Each structure stands twice: as C-alpha cells, then as structure tokens.
Amino acid sequence: MTHNDVLRRVRYIFDFDDNNMIEVFACADHAVSREQVCAWLKQETDPGFEELDDRQMAVFLNGFINARRGRRDGEQPAPEDTLTNNMILIKLRIALELQSDDVLALLEETGLTFSKHELTALFRKPGHKHYRRCEDQVLRGLLKGLQMRLRDDTQSDATTEIKSEKRSEQPQVRSTVHDVWKRG
C-alpha cells in the first residue's frame, strides 16, 4: 500500500477538500500548495502524478494528530525519514484516539480477526522480541473499517449526525470520531 493510497483514503474517509488537506500539513508547520496536494491524490497512471515520500507522509500524519488532538507543548516531533505501515497505524491510532478494542472492532468488521496480543505486537518497537510487521492488508483493513463507520450510507442516524456536524465545522479538521465507537 503506497503512501498516496493512504492519503487518498484518509481524505475520502474524513471528507477533506484541498483546503482541509493544506490545513493538515500546516498543522505540522509545513506549507504545501494545492498543486502538490492534487498531484499526490492523482492515480498512478495520470500524467501529473507525484509519489508521496515517507517524510511528506509523516508530516501529514503529524499534522493530522495536531489537527485532531491539538498541538502538544514544547517542540513538535520531527517527521520520520522512513515510515513503515506500523508507524502509520500508530499515528492513525493516536490521531483518532482509538483504544485496542476499537481497532480490533474495526478490523473484525472487515473480516480480519486479531487477538489483543497480536494487535499489540503491531504497536511495539522494531527491536522488541514480540514486534510484528504490519502488512498492507491490516492497514487497508483499518482504513476500510473507518470508511465503513464514517462514510457508508448504511450506517445509523448517529453516524449521519456526526458526519453532518463535521461538515458544518469545516474548515476545522476536528470531528468526534471516537463517539462513533461509543454509539456504534
């Protein structure tokens, strides 16, 4: 799964327009142009496609965390030069304030079953003896689960209310995603 795929999916799940995407990057003290965002969001076969590198994706995810949870005091974390699926999973979990049970429920909805021990192995540091590499299908499953919770038309009225509240609050990037798990 490429970083461009992740970026496209996050944009779709949270219904971000180009301005929202630019604001998320700005939340990590990084300026991007509309042209850059559009080039990253294009399909690989389009002539104007630009590949999103690890550092740019880390900047986006750091900005996403800051936009959703607020900036932490002191110096902001530097974006990583190398980004793995495990790190993307961790950053999404932090930004969305997901507990292990929330992640397990999202994965289960997409047909992936994990025990808590298997899931925590994905959040360990690479040198740890119980570390497990996050495969593309796991990251894809989490994003699909988020999409099912936040974007599918078949969801409950509570989810629809949250989506309409989020749209009315734009350009602010925050929304009450955690409430969906409480209600859903």
Buried (B, 14 or more C-beta within 10 A) or exposed (E): BEBBBBBBBBBBBBBBEBEBBBBBBBBBEBEBEEEBBBBBBBEEEEEEBBEBBBBBBBBBBBBBBBBBEEEEEEEBEEBBEEBBBBBBBBBBBBBBEBEEEBBBBBBEBBEBEBEEEBBEBBBBEEEEEEEBEBBEBBBBBBBBBBBBBBBEEEBEEEBEEBBEEBEEEBEEBEBEBEBBBEBB
